[in-house]
Amino acid sequence: MKYSKPIWDQLKALSSADLIRALIRDGWEQVDHEGAEHIFRHPEGRLVSMHHHPASKKGYGAKLLKNLLAQIGWSEEDMRRLKLIK
């Protein structure tokens, strides 16, 4: 999915904790955890693996973030509903 610059700037500023909280609000359930890797499953069966270091406020690199968002499958409307973007 291609994002406009203002939206992409907001997405790049998100931390892994922000994305994990949004996954949980959206109904995803954590099904496995080993070290910094957290596996989440959507009720429809989709899986996504999130790498999370609680002390880190840094977000993901551009390529990894695009891949994660593609796996998660959120539209811009979903991201607004989850308060990830304005």
Buried (B, 14 or more C-beta within 10 A) or exposed (E): EEBEEEBBEBBEEBBBBBBBBBBEEBEBEEEEEEEEEBBBBBEEEEEBEBEBEEEEEEBBEEEEBBEBBEBBEBEBEBBEBBEBBE
